[in-house]
Amino acid sequence: MALTSSSSPRPSADRKVLIDDTNIMTALAENWDAEHTVSHGFDRGGVLNKYPGAYLLVVDNIEPVNLWERFAFVFLRDRRDVQVFNVAFLATVTLWPSFLYMYFVGISWFHVVAHIVATIIQIGPFHLAMHVSAHRKAFKSEFLNDFWLPVIVGPFFGQTFFTYFFHHIKMHHVADNGLDDTSCTLLYQRDKFTHFLHYFGRFYFVVWYELGSYFVQHNQPKRAMLAVACEFGSMILYATLSYFNFYAMLFCVWIPFNLSRLFMMSGNWTQHSFLNRETPLSGGLSNSITIINTRFNALCFNDGYHASHHLNAQRHWTEHPRHFLQNREIYKDAIVLQNTDYEEMFFCLMTGWYSRIASKLVIMRVLDRSFGVLMRGLRG
């Protein structure tokens, strides 16, 4: 897709403009100077002089605009993470009471449908809230950081205790989709459904073994034992609770468990599908895609900026659009898509719908590239 301009106000030395995913296409089309833009939080705080290293800061000087923010800010290290607090709070006050009623009082089909719908609506934002807070602690309290998302509400979204942290932070971002990465896509044909089934089956059935083996091979036996113990300890607890009320656990834990593992692996598969064959192990731009200008980013903490995240996993999620704009030159040959999400791209890969993928491409440089050339490049 070619870049087009709009009527959004242009930034200047005298007027800094808020940059986020909603106006990133305009910023690219009009070639905005990133130094004259700010990301969320910095438009309400006094730390503009801290750029360009702002992603290292904890922004705690944002003034609340309402009573809810005043309440949320009490718990947050970085006040830009109010959306993380909102996701955790909503899951706690909706899914916990629903589960307790279903487990100890009774079950009706209306209740079951309502609970599953609430889970599906929240499952994407929850996983990405857990993702960003695993990389950068969201809360002042260590107890909330360690337990609220992974343990207290995590089971209602298919999580086993602490294993996401071990798998994603201590393994995936260290190995970076290399051959040591247990979720590596490099050896698979990423548009073959049978290959994805093998990939998913490995994760579903033997992730505990592969993750433990990874840590043992990297001289981390204690971490291996903890990861395996957390996985099996969670399963034993879930099985015990299922013995006393199978249907409550089925609808509140086991169905989300299966949905979560499917979504996580299809998402990771898509994020790392378009590898640079010349430098597939170079990380970031070589193994990750970027999705901009999409509602998915508003709901899920700018997770579409996956290359930016792999370039610096400590970058705050609100900073990704500004970093993308500031460093757009390095994305000239990267896979950048717009107005889509990982689920749609996964479907396109599995069905070979490359014309749809090509139609979502953002052309970051001026080249005469036909759809045929684009599709051959994507398949490669």
ChimeraX attribute file (.defattr): number of C-alpha atoms within 10 A of each C-alpha:
attribute: neighborCount
match mode: 1-to-1
recipient: residues
	/A:1	12
	/A:2	13
	/A:3	14
	/A:4	11
	/A:5	12
	/A:6	12
	/A:7	6
	/A:8	11
	/A:9	11
	/A:10	17
	/A:11	19
	/A:12	14
	/A:13	9
	/A:14	7
	/A:15	11
	/A:16	19
	/A:17	19
	/A:18	16
	/A:19	26
	/A:20	24
	/A:21	24
	/A:22	15
	/A:23	15
	/A:24	18
	/A:25	21
	/A:26	21
	/A:27	27
	/A:28	18
	/A:29	14
	/A:30	15
	/A:31	13
	/A:32	19
	/A:33	17
	/A:34	23
	/A:35	16
	/A:36	16
	/A:37	24
	/A:38	21
	/A:39	23
	/A:40	15
	/A:41	22
	/A:42	22
	/A:43	16
	/A:44	16
	/A:45	14
	/A:46	13
	/A:47	16
	/A:48	16
	/A:49	9
	/A:50	12
	/A:51	13
	/A:52	12
	/A:53	9
	/A:54	17
	/A:55	18
	/A:56	13
	/A:57	13
	/A:58	16
	/A:59	19
	/A:60	16
	/A:61	15
	/A:62	18
	/A:63	13
	/A:64	14
	/A:65	9
	/A:66	8
	/A:67	9
	/A:68	11
	/A:69	16
	/A:70	12
	/A:71	12
	/A:72	19
	/A:73	22
	/A:74	11
	/A:75	16
	/A:76	22
	/A:77	18
	/A:78	21
	/A:79	25
	/A:80	22
	/A:81	25
	/A:82	19
	/A:83	16
	/A:84	25
	/A:85	20
	/A:86	17
	/A:87	20
	/A:88	20
	/A:89	15
	/A:90	13
	/A:91	22
	/A:92	18
	/A:93	11
	/A:94	13
	/A:95	20
	/A:96	16
	/A:97	12
	/A:98	18
	/A:99	22
	/A:100	13
	/A:101	14
	/A:102	21
	/A:103	19
	/A:104	11
	/A:105	8
	/A:106	12
	/A:107	16
	/A:108	9
	/A:109	8
	/A:110	8
	/A:111	15
	/A:112	18
	/A:113	12
	/A:114	12
	/A:115	19
	/A:116	17
	/A:117	12
	/A:118	14
	/A:119	21
	/A:120	14
	/A:121	11
	/A:122	18
	/A:123	23
	/A:124	18
	/A:125	23
	/A:126	23
	/A:127	24
	/A:128	18
	/A:129	24
	/A:130	23
	/A:131	20
	/A:132	23
	/A:133	20
	/A:134	19
	/A:135	15
	/A:136	20
	/A:137	19
	/A:138	25
	/A:139	24
	/A:140	14
	/A:141	12
	/A:142	11
	/A:143	9
	/A:144	17
	/A:145	17
	/A:146	17
	/A:147	14
	/A:148	17
	/A:149	29
	/A:150	22
	/A:151	16
	/A:152	16
	/A:153	20
	/A:154	26
	/A:155	19
	/A:156	26
	/A:157	28
	/A:158	20
	/A:159	23
	/A:160	21
	/A:161	23
	/A:162	19
	/A:163	22
	/A:164	20
	/A:165	18
	/A:166	20
	/A:167	21
	/A:168	18
	/A:169	16
	/A:170	15
	/A:171	20
	/A:172	19
	/A:173	17
	/A:174	13
	/A:175	19
	/A:176	21
	/A:177	25
	/A:178	20
	/A:179	13
	/A:180	16
	/A:181	20
	/A:182	21
	/A:183	26
	/A:184	19
	/A:185	24
	/A:186	20
	/A:187	10
	/A:188	15
	/A:189	13
	/A:190	21
	/A:191	21
	/A:192	13
	/A:193	14
	/A:194	13
	/A:195	15
	/A:196	19
	/A:197	12
	/A:198	12
	/A:199	20
	/A:200	20
	/A:201	14
	/A:202	16
	/A:203	20
	/A:204	14
	/A:205	10
	/A:206	12
	/A:207	19
	/A:208	22
	/A:209	15
	/A:210	19
	/A:211	26
	/A:212	23
	/A:213	18
	/A:214	21
	/A:215	19
	/A:216	15
	/A:217	12
	/A:218	10
	/A:219	11
	/A:220	13
	/A:221	15
	/A:222	11
	/A:223	17
	/A:224	23
	/A:225	16
	/A:226	16
	/A:227	25
	/A:228	20
	/A:229	16
	/A:230	18
	/A:231	18
	/A:232	15
	/A:233	15
	/A:234	19
	/A:235	14
	/A:236	12
	/A:237	11
	/A:238	18
	/A:239	15
	/A:240	13
	/A:241	14
	/A:242	17
	/A:243	11
	/A:244	12
	/A:245	14
	/A:246	15
	/A:247	17
	/A:248	22
	/A:249	22
	/A:250	14
	/A:251	20
	/A:252	25
	/A:253	20
	/A:254	21
	/A:255	16
	/A:256	23
	/A:257	19
	/A:258	14
	/A:259	14
	/A:260	20
	/A:261	17
	/A:262	15
	/A:263	16
	/A:264	15
	/A:265	18
	/A:266	20
	/A:267	17
	/A:268	17
	/A:269	24
	/A:270	23
	/A:271	24
	/A:272	24
	/A:273	24
	/A:274	23
	/A:275	25
	/A:276	18
	/A:277	11
	/A:278	8
	/A:279	11
	/A:280	18
	/A:281	17
	/A:282	14
	/A:283	20
	/A:284	21
	/A:285	24
	/A:286	20
	/A:287	27
	/A:288	30
	/A:289	23
	/A:290	25
	/A:291	26
	/A:292	26
	/A:293	22
	/A:294	17
	/A:295	15
	/A:296	20
	/A:297	22
	/A:298	16
	/A:299	17
	/A:300	21
	/A:301	23
	/A:302	27
	/A:303	26
	/A:304	30
	/A:305	24
	/A:306	21
	/A:307	27
	/A:308	24
	/A:309	22
	/A:310	17
	/A:311	13
	/A:312	14
	/A:313	16
	/A:314	14
	/A:315	21
	/A:316	23
	/A:317	24
	/A:318	21
	/A:319	22
	/A:320	26
	/A:321	26
	/A:322	23
	/A:323	18
	/A:324	20
	/A:325	22
	/A:326	17
	/A:327	13
	/A:328	16
	/A:329	12
	/A:330	11
	/A:331	18
	/A:332	14
	/A:333	13
	/A:334	23
	/A:335	22
	/A:336	21
	/A:337	23
	/A:338	18
	/A:339	14
	/A:340	19
	/A:341	21
	/A:342	20
	/A:343	13
	/A:344	13
	/A:345	22
	/A:346	22
	/A:347	15
	/A:348	16
	/A:349	20
	/A:350	16
	/A:351	12
	/A:352	14
	/A:353	15
	/A:354	21
	/A:355	14
	/A:356	14
	/A:357	20
	/A:358	21
	/A:359	15
	/A:360	18
	/A:361	19
	/A:362	21
	/A:363	19
	/A:364	20
	/A:365	13
	/A:366	8
	/A:367	7
	/A:368	7
	/A:369	10
	/A:370	10
	/A:371	13
	/A:372	12
	/A:373	11
	/A:374	17
	/A:375	18
	/A:376	12
	/A:377	11
	/A:378	16
	/A:379	14
	/A:380	10
